[in-house]
Amino acid sequence: MAEVKLLGAWGSPFSRRVEMALKLKGIDYEYIEEDLANKSPLLLKYNPIHKKVPVLLHNGKAIVESLVILEYIDETWKTNPILPEHPYDKAMARFWAKFIDEKCMPATWQIMFRKEDEREKAIEEAIQNLKVLENELKDKKFFGGDKIGLVDIVANFIGFWLGAAQEAAGVELVNKESFPVLCKWIDEYVNCKVIKENLPPRDKLIAFLQPRFMASTWKY
Ligand SMILES: N[C@@H](CCC(=O)N[C@@H](CS)C(=O)NCC(=O)O)C(=O)O
């Protein structure tokens, strides 16, 4: 039987993405928690370029970068596909995953670190990006349609981490008035079994984030 291992960190939305995909497909794997303050020789060996989690080990071969790993998983294990079949739909899913990673996540994350006087501009930028997502979702249940797909998995930061980060930083960006569609998606999302079971404990995450938001030098 194939051997699957995952190097991850409990509070990382990136390694949680991989866990969600593996669980969704029913793949057995061994989880190895990394201490990112004291990286293991295993992490440095298998991800020498970025030195980050997640790292997926499949029969001894390493795959890194969560978006790359998610596609690898989908191509390797065909049950419960997370990417659409049609090339155009597939391209669109990749586009939105990239948009979330490159625009939405950095913009929303910045807010938690900005000083009060710089926050307004940062908030404006984050809102613009989140509005784009709100519009993309429209009346769909999930980004993937009726079921969780690649984009929903990639958006786990918005589905869960953002709420905890807002609480930890004392900022309110997303609520039912400003983002009704996104909030409806968040409700559906966090109540979906495979997602719920692969989220970190909210209180632990808030306690982890709070002191880091105070220290301006910390980056995720
Ligand atoms: N683009 C990477 C980002 C992964 C990432 O930023 N991982 C963080 C944990 S949330 C990490 O390992 N940080 C360790 C470091 O920066 O030294 C991915 O999608 O996998």
The ligand as an SDF file (V2000), in Angstrom:
LIG
                    3D

 20 19  0  0  0  0  0  0  0  0999 V2000
    2.8980   29.0560   -0.4670 N   0  0  0  0  0  0  0  0  0  0  0  0
    3.0510   28.0840    0.5950 C   0  0  0  0  0  0  0  0  0  0  0  0
    2.9270   28.7930    1.9290 C   0  0  0  0  0  0  0  0  0  0  0  0
    3.2240   27.8610    3.0940 C   0  0  0  0  0  0  0  0  0  0  0  0
    3.5060   28.6410    4.3700 C   0  0  0  0  0  0  0  0  0  0  0  0
    3.5810   29.8830    4.3820 O   0  0  0  0  0  0  0  0  0  0  0  0
    3.6880   27.8860    5.4830 N   0  0  0  0  0  0  0  0  0  0  0  0
    4.0390   28.5080    6.7300 C   0  0  0  0  0  0  0  0  0  0  0  0
    3.0930   28.0630    7.8370 C   0  0  0  0  0  0  0  0  0  0  0  0
    1.5150   28.8330    7.6870 S   0  0  0  0  0  0  0  0  0  0  0  0
    5.4430   28.0820    7.1290 C   0  0  0  0  0  0  0  0  0  0  0  0
    5.8030   26.9410    7.0070 O   0  0  0  0  0  0  0  0  0  0  0  0
    6.2220   29.0160    7.6470 N   0  0  0  0  0  0  0  0  0  0  0  0
    7.5510   28.7710    8.1110 C   0  0  0  0  0  0  0  0  0  0  0  0
    8.5050   29.8600    7.7350 C   0  0  0  0  0  0  0  0  0  0  0  0
    8.1140   30.8100    7.0210 O   0  0  0  0  0  0  0  0  0  0  0  0
    9.6510   29.7800    8.1550 O   0  0  0  0  0  0  0  0  0  0  0  0
    1.9880   27.0050    0.4100 C   0  0  0  0  0  0  0  0  0  0  0  0
    0.9450   27.2830   -0.1890 O   0  0  0  0  0  0  0  0  0  0  0  0
    2.2260   25.8670    0.8290 O   0  0  0  0  0  0  0  0  0  0  0  0
  1  2  1  0
  2  3  1  0
  2 18  1  0
  3  4  1  0
  4  5  1  0
  5  6  2  0
  5  7  1  0
  7  8  1  0
  8  9  1  0
  8 11  1  0
  9 10  1  0
 11 12  2  0
 11 13  1  0
 13 14  1  0
 14 15  1  0
 15 16  2  0
 15 17  1  0
 18 19  2  0
 18 20  1  0
M  END
$$$$
